[in-house]
Amino acid sequence: MKVTVFGIGYVGLVQAAVLAEVGHDVACIDIDQNKVDALKQGIIPIYEPGLTPLVTANYEAKRLDFTTDAKAGIEHGDVVFIAVGTPPDEDGSADLQYVLKVAETIATHMTRRTVVINKSTVPVGTADKVKEQISTCLRDLQKDVAFSVVSNPEFLKEGAAVNDCMRPDRIILGTDCDYAEKRLRELYYPFNRNNDRVIKMDIRSAELTKYAANCMLATKISFMNEMANLAEYFGADIENVRKGIGSDPRIGYQFIYPGCGYGGSCFPKDVQALIRSATGIGYEASILKAVEDVNSRQKEKLFAYMMTHFAGDLQGKTIAVWGLSFKPNTDDMREASSRVLLENLWEQGAIVQAFDPEAMEEAQRIYGHREDLKLVGTKEAAIVGADALAICTEWQSFRAPDFTHLEATLAHKVVFDGRNLFEPEFVADYGLAYYGIGRGLSI
Ligand code: NAD
């Protein structure tokens, strides 16, 4: 099938590469000329396991192409994906300007029946706005071309995006058009051969499904962080509590890890956007507000421990930080907990010596101008000359460090573990002070 994808970000690029891999003919359009040029040279702008070989092989096989030429792109596709960003507006609501701009571009160049598939995460009612935008433009241009707008939200996880797109848990199709449904079932058939993962529904339900999924996951995290905070005051260990509750199949073990807060480009913005949407219809989303509030406080947690440990004096201290990305297996630092810690430390006059397996370039792009940040090439280099170690991301390579070496190297012999990677007793055996999340320490 001839497919066009607008927006070559995490979602657009992975989806395009995966569709090309199974044989579809995919044209990717972006307004960022540098990104397009880089991709044509085999330079992939994001880190995502398995993505580079997929993109290069399909580009070489001419099933995947990149351009800034929207007209050519729209002429190419029978189905056109919108996969551009929907960042938070000033009041937290989803900013739809990029989505609506693409809708206008599609209308301008559309010459034959087209199925417009919205993959971006958008508030309920956006498909109606996209339809309206396309209809108005077509009217202004005195063109009569049939089209349908489908809501097909994306559920990939950064860090496992290729696998998630290759083997989706579900394919949500929000449509009221039989023709569009048929085209999408055909498009996704290679991913859906054995078990029918398509869940067809009305457009508004599809739009809300995406927010409900992310808000549920964010709620699980904030709930556990709230329990972790209580555990600290009660002198309990949240890791025991986690195992205790996860054994109940109604609860399960997934997504109940306490930590120094969730980040990324999705949970924070989607929770906020649903709160704003709710406010817009006069409904107070109390649970979601609490989820957001707990998370904001949780991101301050490691810093609060440090202030206590160092009696409020971090001036001139060097803090080693392991992990800058918002989660492992990605270079994405959007809304990462590490950023809250770094910025708090700098405000107190501390120096940060940081290492991340994949996010170094991104850290350099965001904070490269700062003299109080040293980005180093290994986790071992990060602790040289440091007073303390903080862990913000649970990369696998951080899970079993040489504690003897840590004790010998860190001037203040203290570890602040924002992801509960270690057993406090083991760390204490090596003569290191240890702060985890919700492990019986009242701060
Ligand atoms: P991104 O910021 O990584 O990429 C967006 C791309 O769109 C950029 O390359 C930008 O240049 C391009 N763009 C903007 N305007 C354009 C236009 N008019 N024409 C063509 N290209 C244009 O965004 P992302 O992380 O891929 O997210 C895209 C959408 O998918 C968002 O709504 C997001 O909430 C949703 N989503 C993201 C994830 C994720 O893990 N990142 C997962 C599921 C859903």
Residues whose N, C-alpha, C, O or C-beta is under 5 A from the ligand:
A	BS01	NAD	F6 G7 I8 G9 Y10 V11 G12 I29 D30 I31 D32 A83 V84 G85 T86 Y98 K101 V102 K119 S120 T121 E154 F155 L156 E158 S265
